[in-house]
Amino acid sequence: MAEPKSIDISVVVPTYNRKRLLEECLDSLLRQEVPGHAFEIVVVDDGSTDGTDLFVEGLRERRGDIHYVRQERRGPAAARNNGAEYCRGRILAFIDDDCRACRGWLQGMLLSHRAAPGAAAVGGYTIPEGGDISQDVSQFLSNSSIEVETQRGREPVFFPTCNVSIKKEAFAFNKFDTAFPFPAGEDLEFFWRLHKKGAKFVFKPDIRVIHRRTPGLAGFCRQAYLYGRGNLLVQRIHRDHVLLKEIKTGRVGFWAGTLVNLLKIPRFAYCLCLIFLRSRGHARRFPEEAAAFFYFCAHKAAYICGNVVEFCRNRPLPSEVPGLLILDITHKCNLRCRVCDIWKSADKEMDLPGRYVKKMLREARTLEIKEIAFSGGEALLRGDIIELIEYARNLGHKNVGLLSNGIAVKRHFKELEPFFRDGTLLPVLSLDSLRPELHNYVRADAGAWEGSVGALKALADLKKDCPEVKFSVISIVFERNLEELKDIYMFARDLGAAGIQFQPLLANNLRMSERKKAELWVKKENIGKLENAVAGLIEQGRRDNAFLRNSEANLGLFTKYFSGELGPQDCACLSAGRTLLVANDGHCRTCFSAYGDIRRQNLEKIISGPKIIAARERVRLCPWPCLLPCFCD
């Protein structure tokens, strides 16, 4: 297998419905001269509907160093994280689709990282396109926040994500918080989190991009308002943030501080107006002074308004809201799989009552949890499963995951079809081998392969009639299917699946941190086969734009996992954090402890309570992470 060419720097460009601006941005990047270095561009489309996909794919055919990744609408933070997974460069550069890189931008980033090898991030200076005082004032405020006085002296503590580069190893365990609800403030939170871990930042004003901000008062005030909301959240997360000292978060302190800040608006605007005009080097003229003073006042008023709205909203902190809620609604199963322990005690266990499942669906909607999955056992064995799916649809939930071995999906296809068609359900079906005898052996049932493949083909046929239908495949990686992993991948892709996820064999899928002798474990003498299989999946995944649901980092740890060398230093468990599991007894659980009972508490209190903090700390120290992408990616 040919080794991929070495990449020094990768540029990530998140975009959403800005095809014309994106064209100018990419043109500026393709004009960059990086002598002696290789670079690539990764465009992450956050669900655009303006033809962005066709434009980038057309450009990609002409330029092999452009890659296109599409995701469903999840915001710029998720887009940057997603794009980084596809980057091969040792340095990740970020620019926005409404920016144009100035000459020498990429070369400046590379040289600055070389000159400061201990720096985690290098940021530059952003220039407004000009011609509109609102754009100039807005950019001035952003640039003025980069360097401040700290206990270590004057230093940069923040970079706008439209003009920054980060070493890949520094980014790997310190990604943008995808639960942050605003496209404003998430960069402030990200860099302060890095700063508190001792990361060094370098500010180079000669590394420049031109930013085309939305001109006019309405866009200016809306942006200031969003920053007011986002920055209040950042202050709640990081009460020690040096840029946000004036924001108080206590009940009395907030309102007293807000009143003081309102009274200080004229003085705030006057002082900044003088600095702003001096920085422009123009002779002072009354019309320009008056316009600048007005916009500084408008900024502060809209910013304070955002503070007030977010304070009254009092939402759970972004770090507290899970991105994925797994509802373990039954342990009943129609198979006796050799890779599963759940069915062994199912007869002694009760299902989670339907009223509590509905309660979770309601509360997930209120908390804006983006992903929900019905798990088991076999979720379709519940007598009220159609009622529960109907309830989820009426609440407006979309793409609810339905984990199934496929047999029951095929049996109940007519009942489930309306939910497939309208996007309520996204079935995730198991397929462990393309050889019926091997799949049936793993599942300990002579009809398991026929049921799974039959359900997948029925979904593929339905998708031809209704292109909106989505379904995914999950495949367990074990000793006897290593050489056909890529074939399983291609089979799922050719069927029209939305994606495929590979899950390393668990020794115990009830207590995932437990290690015991497993019949199908990859033995030491077959680790080479595993490495070749993983390399093939990574190579194919790069070609297929997010079809492979495992990240490259996740797949790259499979060898360590099966060799018994994986530890907490390699990856973090997301249980009780990004992922929240409600077990069939109603308890929110990790492998080690329960931290809440949904039958007696509401979800918002559970995720902001003291027990979940202890649970997160315990899983952080898990001696052998499970590597399931839903818990450990």
C-alpha positions in Angstrom: 0.0 0.0 0.0 1.4 3.4 -1.0 2.2 5.8 1.8 0.3 9.1 1.7 2.4 12.1 0.9 3.7 14.1 3.9 1.6 17.1 4.7 3.1 20.0 6.7 -0.1 22.0 7.2 -3.8 21.4 6.7 -6.3 24.2 6.3 -9.9 23.6 7.7 -12.6 25.8 6.3 -16.1 25.4 7.8 -18.9 26.7 5.6 -22.7 27.1 5.5 -24.6 28.5 2.5 -21.9 31.0 1.5 -20.8 29.5 -1.8 -19.8 32.9 -3.4 -17.7 33.9 -0.4 -16.2 30.4 -0.1 -15.1 30.6 -3.7 -13.1 33.7 -2.9 -11.7 32.1 0.3 -10.5 29.0 -1.5 -9.1 31.1 -4.4 -6.9 33.0 -1.8 -5.8 29.7 -0.3 -4.9 28.1 -3.7 -2.7 31.2 -4.5 -0.6 30.6 -1.3 3.0 29.9 -2.1 4.5 27.5 0.4 8.0 26.7 -1.0 9.2 23.2 -0.1 6.1 22.4 1.8 2.9 20.4 1.1 -0.5 21.6 2.3 -4.1 20.5 1.9 -7.5 22.1 2.3 -10.4 20.4 4.0 -13.8 22.1 3.4 -16.4 21.1 6.0 -20.0 21.7 4.7 -22.3 22.2 7.6 -25.4 21.1 5.6 -25.5 23.8 2.9 -28.4 23.9 0.4 -26.9 26.5 -2.1 -24.9 24.1 -4.3 -21.7 24.3 -2.2 -21.2 20.5 -2.6 -21.2 20.7 -6.4 -18.9 23.6 -6.4 -16.3 22.1 -4.1 -16.5 18.6 -5.8 -15.9 20.3 -9.1 -12.9 22.1 -7.7 -11.7 18.9 -6.0 -11.6 17.1 -9.4 -9.1 19.7 -10.7 -7.1 20.0 -7.5 -6.2 16.8 -5.5 -5.3 18.8 -2.4 -8.9 19.8 -1.7 -11.1 17.5 0.4 -14.8 17.9 0.9 -16.6 16.7 4.1 -20.3 17.1 4.6 -22.1 17.0 7.9 -25.7 17.6 9.0 -26.2 21.0 10.5 -24.2 21.0 13.8 -22.5 24.4 13.9 -18.9 25.7 13.3 -17.4 24.1 16.4 -18.4 20.6 15.3 -17.3 21.4 11.7 -13.8 22.4 12.9 -13.5 19.2 15.0 -14.8 17.1 12.1 -12.5 18.7 9.6 -9.5 18.1 11.9 -10.2 14.4 11.8 -9.5 14.3 8.1 -6.3 16.4 8.2 -2.9 14.8 7.7 -0.9 17.9 8.5 1.1 18.3 11.7 -0.3 21.8 11.9 -4.0 22.6 11.6 -4.8 26.1 10.2 -8.4 27.5 10.6 -10.0 30.2 8.4 -13.6 31.2 7.9 -15.5 31.0 4.6 -16.0 34.8 4.7 -12.2 35.5 4.9 -9.5 35.8 2.3 -5.9 34.8 3.2 -3.3 37.5 2.5 -0.1 36.7 0.7 2.3 34.7 2.8 -0.4 33.5 5.2 0.4 29.8 5.2 4.2 30.4 5.0 4.0 32.7 8.0 2.1 30.1 10.0 4.7 27.4 9.2 7.7 29.7 9.9 6.2 30.9 13.2 5.6 27.4 14.4 9.2 26.5 13.4 10.6 29.5 15.3 8.5 28.7 18.4 8.4 24.9 18.6 6.9 25.0 22.1 3.9 27.0 21.0 0.6 25.2 20.8 -1.0 28.0 18.6 -0.1 30.8 16.3 -2.5 33.5 15.5 -2.5 36.5 13.2 -4.2 39.9 12.7 -7.5 40.2 10.9 -8.3 43.1 8.7 -11.9 44.2 8.0 -12.7 44.5 4.3 -13.2 48.2 4.8 -15.6 50.8 3.6 -18.1 50.5 6.5 -17.5 51.8 10.0 -19.6 49.0 11.5 -17.1 46.4 10.1 -14.1 48.4 11.3 -15.4 48.8 14.8 -16.4 45.1 15.1 -13.0 43.9 13.9 -11.2 46.4 16.2 -13.0 45.0 19.2 -12.0 41.4 18.2 -8.3 42.3 17.6 -8.1 44.2 20.8 -9.0 41.1 22.8 -6.1 39.0 21.6 -3.3 40.3 24.0 -4.0 41.2 27.6 -2.2 41.5 30.9 -2.0 38.2 32.8 0.0 36.9 35.8 2.6 35.9 33.2 2.8 39.4 31.7 1.2 40.7 28.5 0.4 37.8 26.3 -2.2 36.4 23.8 -5.0 34.5 25.5 -7.4 34.2 22.5 -7.4 34.1 18.7 -10.4 34.4 16.4 -10.9 31.1 14.6 -10.7 32.9 11.3 -7.0 33.3 11.5 -5.2 30.7 13.7 -3.1 27.6 13.5 -2.7 24.9 16.1 -0.4 21.9 16.4 -2.3 18.7 15.8 -1.1 17.0 19.0 -2.3 20.0 21.0 -5.7 19.9 19.3 -6.2 16.1 19.7 -7.3 16.3 23.3 -8.6 19.9 23.4 -11.2 20.2 20.8 -13.9 22.8 20.4 -17.0 22.2 22.6 -19.7 21.1 20.2 -22.3 21.6 22.8 -21.6 25.4 22.9 -24.9 26.8 21.6 -23.7 29.9 19.8 -21.3 30.7 16.9 -19.8 33.3 19.2 -17.8 32.7 22.3 -16.8 29.1 21.5 -13.3 30.2 20.5 -12.9 32.3 23.7 -13.8 29.2 25.7 -11.5 26.9 23.7 -8.4 29.0 24.0 -8.9 29.8 27.7 -9.2 26.1 28.3 -5.8 25.6 26.5 -4.3 28.6 28.3 -5.1 27.2 31.7 -3.3 24.0 30.8 -0.2 26.0 30.3 -0.3 26.1 26.4 1.9 28.8 24.9 0.4 31.1 22.2 2.3 33.3 19.7 0.7 36.4 18.1 2.1 37.5 14.7 0.4 40.7 13.4 2.0 40.3 10.0 0.1 37.0 9.4 -3.1 38.5 8.0 -6.5 37.6 6.6 -9.2 39.9 5.3 -12.6 39.5 6.9 -15.8 40.4 5.2 -18.2 41.1 8.0 -21.9 41.8 7.4 -22.1 45.6 7.1 -24.8 47.8 8.7 -26.3 48.3 12.1 -28.6 45.3 12.2 -25.8 42.7 11.6 -23.5 44.6 13.9 -26.0 44.6 16.8 -26.9 40.9 16.3 -23.3 39.9 16.4 -22.7 41.9 19.7 -25.9 40.4 21.2 -24.7 36.8 20.4 -21.3 37.6 21.9 -23.1 38.9 25.0 -24.9 35.5 25.4 -21.9 33.4 24.5 -19.5 35.3 26.7 -21.8 35.0 29.7 -21.7 31.2 29.2 -17.9 31.3 29.0 -17.7 33.2 32.3 -20.0 30.6 33.9 -17.7 27.9 32.7 -14.4 29.7 33.4 -15.0 32.1 36.3 -11.3 33.1 36.1 -11.4 34.4 32.5 -9.2 37.5 32.3 -11.3 39.1 29.5 -14.6 38.7 31.3 -14.0 40.1 34.8 -16.8 42.7 34.5 -19.4 39.9 34.0 -20.8 38.7 37.4 -22.8 35.5 37.5 -24.3 35.6 41.0 -27.9 36.6 41.3 -27.2 39.9 43.1 -23.8 40.6 41.5 -25.1 40.2 38.0 -27.8 42.8 38.2 -25.7 45.2 40.1 -22.9 44.8 37.6 -25.2 45.1 34.7 -26.5 48.4 36.0 -23.0 49.7 36.4 -22.1 48.6 32.9 -25.1 50.4 31.5 -24.1 53.6 33.2 -20.6 53.3 31.9 -21.6 52.9 28.2 -20.8 56.6 27.3 -17.4 56.4 29.0 -16.7 53.0 27.5 -17.5 54.3 24.0 -15.6 57.5 24.3 -12.3 55.8 25.5 -12.4 53.1 22.9 -13.4 55.6 20.2 -10.1 57.6 20.9 -8.0 54.4 20.7 -9.8 53.3 17.6 -9.4 56.6 15.7 -5.7 56.8 16.8 -5.1 53.3 15.4 -6.4 54.3 12.0 -3.9 57.2 11.8 -6.5 59.6 10.3 -7.0 63.2 11.1 -9.9 63.4 13.5 -13.1 64.4 11.8 -16.4 64.9 13.5 -18.6 62.7 11.3 -16.2 59.8 11.8 -15.9 60.4 15.5 -19.6 60.5 15.9 -20.2 57.4 13.9 -17.5 55.4 15.8 -18.9 56.7 19.2 -22.4 55.6 18.1 -21.3 52.1 17.1 -19.3 51.5 20.3 -22.4 52.5 22.3 -24.6 50.2 20.2 -22.1 47.3 20.7 -22.1 47.7 24.4 -25.9 48.0 24.7 -26.5 44.9 22.5 -23.8 43.0 24.3 -25.4 43.7 27.7 -28.8 42.7 26.3 -27.2 39.4 25.3 -25.8 39.0 28.9 -29.3 39.6 30.4 -31.1 37.2 28.1 -28.7 34.4 28.7 -28.6 35.0 32.4 -32.4 34.8 32.6 -32.3 31.7 30.4 -30.0 30.0 32.9 -29.4 27.0 30.7 -27.2 24.1 31.9 -23.6 24.8 31.0 -22.5 23.4 27.6 -20.1 21.0 29.2 -23.0 19.6 31.2 -25.4 18.9 28.3 -24.7 15.5 26.7 -24.5 15.3 22.9 -25.8 11.7 22.8 -28.5 10.1 25.0 -28.6 6.3 24.9 -31.9 4.8 26.2 -31.3 1.2 27.2 -35.0 0.3 27.0 -34.8 -3.5 27.3 -32.4 -6.4 27.8 -34.7 -8.8 26.0 -33.2 -10.2 22.9 -34.1 -12.7 20.1 -30.4 -13.9 19.8 -27.9 -15.4 22.1 -24.8 -13.8 20.6 -21.3 -15.1 21.5 -20.1 -11.5 21.8 -22.8 -10.3 24.2 -23.6 -10.8 27.9 -26.8 -8.8 28.0 -29.2 -11.6 27.1 -27.9 -13.8 29.9 -29.7 -11.9 32.7 -32.6 -10.6 30.6 -35.2 -12.9 32.1 -34.5 -11.5 35.6 -34.8 -7.9 34.6 -37.7 -5.5 34.0 -37.9 -3.1 31.1 -37.7 0.6 31.7 -41.4 1.7 31.9 -42.7 3.6 28.9 -43.6 6.7 31.0 -40.0 7.1 31.9 -38.8 6.7 28.3 -41.3 9.4 27.3 -40.1 11.6 30.2 -36.5 11.3 28.8 -37.7 12.1 25.3 -39.4 15.3 26.6 -36.5 16.4 28.7 -34.0 15.7 25.9 -36.0 18.0 23.6 -36.0 20.7 26.3 -32.2 20.4 26.7 -31.7 20.3 23.0 -29.8 17.0 23.0 -29.0 16.4 19.4 -28.7 12.6 19.2 -30.9 9.9 20.8 -30.6 6.2 20.5 -32.9 3.3 21.5 -30.7 0.4 22.6 -31.0 -3.0 24.2 -31.0 -6.1 23.9 -33.3 -5.8 20.9 -35.3 -2.6 21.3 -38.0 -3.8 18.9 -39.0 -6.6 21.3 -40.8 -4.0 23.5 -44.6 -4.2 23.1 -44.9 -0.4 23.1 -42.0 0.4 20.8 -44.2 1.8 18.0 -45.9 4.0 20.6 -42.5 5.3 21.9 -41.3 6.0 18.3 -44.6 7.8 17.6 -44.1 9.9 20.8 -40.6 10.8 19.7 -41.9 11.9 16.3 -44.6 14.1 17.8 -41.9 15.8 19.9 -40.0 16.7 16.8 -37.1 14.3 17.3 -35.3 13.3 14.1 -32.8 10.5 13.2 -33.5 8.6 16.5 -31.0 5.8 16.4 -32.5 2.3 16.6 -29.9 -0.3 17.3 -31.0 -3.7 16.0 -29.6 -7.1 14.8 -32.0 -6.7 11.8 -34.2 -9.7 12.3 -37.0 -7.7 14.0 -36.6 -4.8 11.6 -37.3 -7.2 8.7 -40.3 -8.7 10.6 -41.9 -5.3 11.4 -40.8 -3.4 8.3 -44.3 -2.3 7.3 -45.0 -0.8 10.8 -41.6 1.0 10.8 -41.6 2.2 7.2 -43.5 5.5 7.9 -40.8 6.4 10.5 -38.0 5.6 8.1 -39.6 7.7 5.4 -40.1 10.9 7.5 -36.7 10.8 9.1 -37.8 9.9 12.7 -35.8 6.7 12.8 -32.3 6.0 11.7 -31.8 2.2 12.1 -28.3 1.0 12.9 -28.0 -2.7 11.9 -25.4 -5.2 12.8 -23.3 -7.0 10.1 -20.2 -8.8 11.3 -19.3 -10.7 8.2 -20.3 -11.1 4.6 -20.0 -14.9 5.1 -23.4 -16.2 6.4 -21.8 -19.0 8.4 -19.4 -16.7 10.3 -22.1 -14.0 11.1 -24.5 -16.8 12.2 -21.8 -18.3 14.4 -21.1 -15.0 16.1 -24.8 -14.4 16.6 -25.5 -18.1 17.5 -28.5 -18.2 15.2 -28.9 -19.9 11.8 -31.1 -17.1 10.5 -29.2 -14.1 11.8 -27.3 -13.2 8.6 -30.4 -13.6 6.4 -32.3 -11.3 8.8 -29.7 -8.6 8.9 -28.9 -8.5 5.2 -32.6 -8.8 4.3 -33.4 -5.8 6.5 -30.5 -3.8 4.9 -31.6 -4.6 1.4 -35.2 -3.7 2.2 -33.9 -0.3 3.5 -31.8 0.1 0.4 -34.8 -0.5 -1.8 -36.9 2.0 0.3 -34.1 4.6 -0.1 -34.4 4.3 -3.9 -38.1 5.3 -3.6 -37.5 7.9 -0.9 -33.9 9.3 -0.9 -34.4 10.9 2.5 -34.3 7.5 4.2 -31.2 6.9 6.3 -29.7 3.8 7.8 -26.3 2.8 9.1 -24.3 -0.3 9.7 -22.3 -1.4 12.8 -19.7 -4.1 12.5 -17.8 -5.8 15.4 -14.0 -6.2 14.8 -12.7 -9.6 15.9 -10.1 -12.2 14.9 -12.0 -14.0 12.2 -13.3 -11.0 10.1 -10.1 -8.9 9.8 -9.5 -9.6 6.2 -13.1 -8.7 5.1 -13.5 -5.4 7.0 -13.0 -3.3 3.9 -15.5 -5.6 2.0 -18.1 -5.0 4.7 -17.4 -1.2 4.3 -17.9 -1.4 0.6 -21.0 -3.5 0.9 -22.6 -1.0 3.2 -21.6 2.0 1.1 -22.9 0.4 -2.1 -26.2 -0.3 -0.5 -26.6 3.4 0.2 -26.1 3.4 3.9 -25.5 6.8 5.6 -22.3 5.4 7.3 -20.6 2.5 9.0 -19.1 2.2 12.4 -16.6 -0.4 13.5 -16.6 -1.5 17.1 -13.8 -3.5 18.6 -14.9 -6.7 20.3 -15.8 -6.2 24.0 -14.9 -8.8 26.5 -18.0 -7.8 28.4 -20.5 -5.3 26.9 -22.4 -4.9 30.3 -19.2 -3.8 32.1 -17.1 -2.5 29.3 -14.0 -1.8 31.5 -13.9 -5.5 32.5 -11.3 -7.7 30.8 -11.7 -11.4 30.6 -10.8 -14.1 28.1 -12.8 -13.7 24.9 -13.1 -16.4 22.3 -12.9 -14.1 19.3 -10.2 -11.7 20.6 -7.5 -10.7 18.1 -4.4 -12.7 19.1 -0.9 -11.3 19.0 0.1 -13.2 15.9 -2.8 -11.5 14.0 -2.0 -7.9 15.0 -0.3 -7.4 11.6 -3.6 -8.3 9.8 -5.4 -5.9 12.1 -3.0 -3.1 11.2 -3.4 -3.7 7.5 -7.2 -3.8 7.8 -7.2 -0.5 9.8 -4.9 1.2 7.3 -7.2 0.1 4.4 -10.3 1.5 6.2 -8.6 4.8 6.9 -7.4 5.1 3.3 -10.9 4.3 2.0 -12.6 6.6 4.5 -10.6 9.6 3.3 -12.1 9.1 -0.1 -15.7 8.8 1.0 -16.5 12.1 2.9 -17.5 11.1 6.4 -19.0 7.7 5.5 -16.7 6.0 8.0 -18.1 7.0 11.4 -14.9 6.1 13.3 -12.3 8.9 13.4 -8.8 8.0 12.2 -7.6 8.5 15.8 -10.1 6.0 17.0 -9.2 3.4 14.4 -5.5 4.0 15.0 -5.8 2.8 18.6 -7.3 -0.6 17.7 -3.9 -2.3 17.7 -3.1 -1.0 21.2 -6.6 -2.1 22.4 -6.2 -5.7 21.3 -2.6 -5.8 22.4 -3.6 -4.8 25.9 -1.5 -1.6 25.8 -4.4 1.0 25.7 -4.6 3.3 28.7 -6.3 6.6 29.8 -3.4 8.6 28.3 -4.5 7.5 24.9 -8.1 8.6 24.8 -10.7 9.9 27.2 -14.0 8.2 28.1 -17.0 10.4 27.3 -19.5 8.6 29.5 -21.3 11.0 31.9 -20.0 13.8 29.6 -20.8 13.9 25.9 -22.6 10.5 26.2 -25.3 9.8 28.8 -26.6 6.2 29.2 -29.9 5.6 30.9 -29.9 1.9 31.9 -33.0 -0.3 31.8 -33.4 0.1 35.6 -33.7 3.9 35.2 -30.2 4.8 36.5 -27.8 6.9 34.6 -24.7 4.8 34.6 -21.0 4.5 33.7 -19.1 1.2 33.9 -18.2 2.1 37.5 -21.2 3.8 39.1 -24.7 5.3 38.9 -25.0 9.0 39.2 -28.7 9.7 38.9 -32.2 8.1 38.8 -34.5 9.4 36.1 -37.5 8.0 37.9 -36.9 10.4 40.7 -34.9 13.3 39.2 -35.2 15.3 36.1 -32.3 15.2 33.6 -31.3 18.8 34.0 -30.6 18.2 37.7 -28.7 15.0 37.1 -26.3 16.5 34.6 -25.6 19.5 36.8 -25.4 17.6 40.1 -22.3 16.6 42.1 -22.5 12.9 41.4 -22.0 13.2 37.7 -18.8 15.2 38.3 -17.4 12.3 40.4 -18.5 9.9 37.7 -16.7 11.8 35.0 -13.5 11.8 37.1 -13.7 8.1 37.7 -14.1 7.2 34.0 -11.3 9.6 33.1 -9.0 7.2 35.0 -10.4 4.0 33.4 -7.4 1.7 33.1 -8.5 0.2 29.7 -10.9 2.3 27.6 -13.4 0.4 25.5 -12.9 2.4 22.3 -16.6 2.4 21.4 -17.0 5.5 19.3 -20.1 6.5 21.2 -18.2 6.5 24.5 -14.5 6.9 23.6 -13.6 9.0 20.6 
